[in-house]
Amino acid sequence: MEFKDIVDVPTWQRMQDSASAVLRVPVVTIDTAGRQMLVSGVIPAYSIMIENRSLMLASSRARELHDRMEPHTFQCQSGPHYALAPVYVNGNLLCAIVAGPMRFLEDMETQAIYVSKFTGLNSDDLIREIKSFPLSTNETLAASQAAVETLAKLLPESSMFRKEATRQIGSLRTLLDFSNQLGTQLEMNPLFITTINFCVKQLGAQDAAIWYHDVRMRFSSEDDRNSLCSVVEQRLLPQILGSNTVMHVPDARHDFTLSTIPHIEALPNSIVALPLHVDGKPEGMLVLYSSVGTVYESSLGVMQGVAQRLSASLEKAQSLRSAQENAVTDGLTGLQNKRYLMDSLKAEVARAKQFNRPTSLLIFDIDNFKSYNDTFGHPAGDSLLRDIGHLIRQNANQIDITCRYGGEEFVIVMPETNPEHAVLRAEKLRRSIANHPFDHRQCTVSLGLVVAMRSDVSPDTLIKEADKALYTSKKTGKNKVTTMIIVDNNIAPIAYDMPKIV
């Protein structure tokens, strides 16, 4: 059966036009031979010239369609990129939706010369047309891929249920609008705020809430509903995470699970709770409240689309956050690493200079760590380092910068800490480690402390002088704190003696 016999062509053309307008990229429906059937948007003259002269583009599209048989992006031999998604009806390949061409290369002269040889077109004409071919971005390609996948899923539905075509167009526009609002945002709070605002303004939800790990965000049409809605959501969350399915409560007041909640009669609402997935696992939920009697089925697809797109953005955000944390966090101890220390110390020194405050830096390492490793093995050494990291966090203040400097060496930066307090804190940490019941034997640390009273001391100077103090502690018996004070950059550091606290 032919395309026109299955599809309501005017309706499909409007859906395709809407997608092209939102993406600002041409969108084309092609047959299984790669030939254009429906075109939306303005095709660049560069591609039109090639399309009119040869079957190069059609052959390339057909080859991509039949070789992979799944949604994907590809680069044509003529240079531009495309996003393609095949359309199946009753299990049979009917056609494909293609977004493009999109140009990423600033200079496509090589591709133009290749096309000229293949098609007989004048290479100068092709190069001239390339210059009027706008450049695209990776975000445009990703959005185009998502759009053609959505279109490919909607086409079979619209072909079998033409009376639903108008609603499908609205759904597509709504989801494309939501995708554009999310954009490339990869911060949790803006993602949640954008989603909740969209659900309230565009989907007409009276209330909306997102639960994701330990983050809770909600909007309520009335402030006095927040507490009651929170209790309801606490009841729903285990069921959503456990069943991993959408839950629809037609009337919260008469639901078996919710009816025992005090004052539930004050919540005359229909509720839809949708799971949020990260790496294929349910990690949270999106909850939407509407008036009792609201038609649930007609908007379910859009709700699920919103939840899926939010989930995809959360997955990217989590991956980015993990990468950022791994870049500045020591995987063994959970403390920050040397890279983070150098960046943070530079900022802290600049802040201290601005407000004329002292800065204390403590550097220390584990005494006889090599013999510990050699005697008990490297796993035991790793365990010891983890325990030391835990003790450092226990003894640190909230504003301290705590880092594993390398090997068995650690650094703590104590902002706005004068010599007396810095020594007391260093001694407290020393005693905490010396008295801790480690797995195999008692361990101690040697510490070097430097306090810069003037703010014009560089980060490198702080670390260098603290390291000298650490060496003095090692040389004079270990398990002790050696303290130096820098009064002025032009004066040598002064030893600071304070009675050792036993």
C-alpha positions, 0 to 999 in steps of 0.5 A, spaced: 500 500 500 502 506 498 504 512 503 498 516 500 493 511 501 495 510 509 497 517 511 492 523 511 497 527 507 495 534 509 495 532 516 502 529 516 504 535 512 502 540 518 505 536 523 512 536 519 511 543 518 511 544 525 517 540 527 521 544 521 519 551 524 521 549 531 527 546 529 529 551 524 531 545 520 528 542 513 524 536 515 523 531 509 519 525 508 522 520 504 520 513 501 524 507 501 528 509 495 530 515 499 526 520 494 523 526 497 515 525 498 514 531 503 518 537 504 518 542 510 522 548 510 527 551 506 532 546 503 539 550 501 541 551 494 547 547 495 543 541 496 537 542 491 543 543 485 545 536 487 538 533 488 536 536 481 542 533 478 543 526 480 541 521 485 547 522 490 543 524 496 537 519 495 542 514 494 545 516 500 539 516 504 536 510 502 543 506 504 542 509 511 535 507 511 536 500 509 543 499 512 541 501 520 533 500 520 533 505 526 534 512 528 541 515 527 544 521 525 549 521 519 554 525 514 552 525 507 558 524 502 556 531 500 558 534 506 552 536 510 549 532 516 542 529 517 538 525 522 533 520 520 528 515 523 524 510 519 517 509 520 514 502 521 506 501 520 504 494 522 511 492 522 513 494 515 517 499 513 513 505 510 518 511 509 523 515 513 523 522 516 529 526 515 531 532 518 537 536 514 541 538 511 545 541 517 552 544 515 557 543 521 564 544 517 566 552 516 570 549 509 566 544 505 571 546 499 573 538 498 566 536 499 564 541 493 569 538 488 568 531 490 560 532 488 562 536 482 566 530 479 560 526 481 555 530 478 558 534 473 556 540 477 560 546 476 565 546 483 565 554 483 558 554 483 557 549 489 562 553 493 559 559 492 552 556 494 556 553 500 557 560 503 550 561 504 549 555 507 548 556 515 552 553 520 548 548 525 550 546 532 551 539 536 545 541 540 541 542 533 543 535 531 541 532 537 534 536 537 533 534 530 534 527 532 529 527 538 524 530 533 524 525 527 524 520 532 517 523 535 515 524 528 516 517 526 512 514 532 506 519 531 506 517 524 503 510 525 498 512 530 496 518 526 495 514 520 490 509 523 487 514 528 486 520 523 481 523 528 486 524 533 491 528 528 489 534 531 491 532 538 497 529 535 499 535 532 498 539 539 502 534 543 508 534 538 508 542 539 507 541 546 513 536 547 517 540 542 516 546 546 518 543 552 524 540 549 526 547 547 525 550 554 529 544 557 534 546 552 541 544 554 540 545 561 544 540 565 543 543 572 538 540 577 534 546 580 533 549 573 531 543 570 526 542 575 523 549 575 522 549 568 518 542 568 514 544 574 512 551 570 511 547 564 506 542 567 502 548 570 502 553 565 502 548 559 498 542 561 494 545 566 496 542 572 493 545 579 499 542 583 506 539 580 511 536 584 518 532 583 521 527 587 528 525 585 533 522 590 533 527 596 531 533 592 524 535 593 520 541 589 513 543 588 508 548 586 502 548 589 496 553 587 494 554 595 500 554 600 495 550 605 495 544 600 503 543 601 503 539 607 497 535 605 500 534 598 507 532 601 504 526 605 500 524 599 507 524 595 510 520 600 505 514 600 506 514 592 513 514 592 515 507 594 509 504 589 512 508 583 519 506 585 517 499 586 512 498 580 516 502 575 509 504 572 505 510 571 500 511 577 493 514 576 488 516 582 482 518 579 480 521 586 485 522 592 479 522 597 476 515 595 483 511 593 484 505 598 492 507 599 490 515 600 484 515 604 487 513 611 491 520 610 488 525 615 484 531 612 485 527 605 478 530 604 481 537 603 484 534 596 479 533 591 484 532 585 485 527 580 493 525 581 498 522 576 505 520 578 510 518 573 517 515 574 523 518 572 528 514 570 536 514 570 540 509 567 534 505 566 532 505 573 526 509 577 530 514 581 524 519 582 517 521 580 513 527 577 506 528 580 501 532 577 494 534 580 488 536 576 481 536 577 477 530 579 474 528 572 479 530 568 480 526 562 486 522 563 487 518 557 488 524 552 494 527 555 497 521 558 502 521 552 504 528 553 505 527 560 509 521 559 513 525 554 515 530 559 517 525 564 521 521 559 525 528 556 526 530 564 529 523 565 534 524 559 536 531 561 537 528 569 541 522 566 546 527 562 546 532 568 548 526 573 553 524 568 556 531 568 556 532 575 559 525 576 565 527 571 566 534 575 566 530 582 571 525 579 575 531 576 576 534 583 575 528 588 580 523 590 576 516 589 579 513 595 578 518 601 572 522 598 577 528 599 578 533 594 584 532 590 590 536 588 587 540 582 581 542 586 586 544 592 590 549 587 584 552 584 581 553 591 587 555 595 588 561 589 581 563 590 582 563 598 588 567 598 585 572 594 579 573 598 583 573 604 587 579 601 581 583 600 578 582 607 585 582 610 584 576 614 589 570 616 590 564 612 592 557 615 595 551 611 596 544 614 600 539 611 601 532 614 603 525 612 602 518 615 609 516 619 612 510 616 606 509 611 611 505 607 612 499 612 605 499 613 604 497 606 609 493 606 607 489 612 600 488 611 599 489 604 596 495 599 589 493 601 590 495 608 594 501 606 588 503 602 583 502 608 588 506 612 588 512 607 580 511 607 580 512 615 584 518 615 580 521 610 574 520 615 578 522 621 579 529 617 572 530 615 570 529 622 575 534 625 574 539 619 570 545 619 565 547 614 569 552 610 575 548 610 578 545 604 580 538 605 584 535 600 589 528 599 595 532 596 598 525 593 600 518 596 599 519 604 600 526 604 594 531 606 592 538 606 587 542 610 586 550 608 583 553 614 580 560 612 580 566 617 584 562 623 589 565 627 595 561 630 592 559 636 586 556 633 590 553 628 595 550 632 589 547 637 586 544 631 592 541 628 593 538 635 586 535 635 587 532 629 594 529 631 591 526 637 585 523 633 589 519 629 594 517 634 588 514 638 584 511 633 584 504 633 586 502 626 585 495 623 593 493 624 597 497 628 597 504 631 599 510 626 601 517 627 602 523 623 607 528 622 604 535 621 607 542 618 602 548 619 603 555 616 599 561 618 600 567 613 598 573 617 599 578 611 594 577 605 600 578 600 603 571 601 602 566 594 599 559 594 606 556 592 609 560 598 604 557 603 605 550 601 612 550 600 613 553 608 608 548 610 612 543 607 618 545 610 615 545 617 612 538 615 620 536 614 622 539 621 616 534 624 619 528 621 626 530 622 625 531 630 621 525 632 615 525 628 608 525 631 608 532 632 606 539 629 611 544 627 608 551 626 611 557 622 608 564 622 609 568 616 608 576 618 610 579 612 613 576 605 619 580 606 621 577 613 623 569 614 617 565 617 618 565 624 617 559 628 611 559 633 612 555 639 606 552 643 606 547 649 604 540 646 597 538 648 598 531 650 
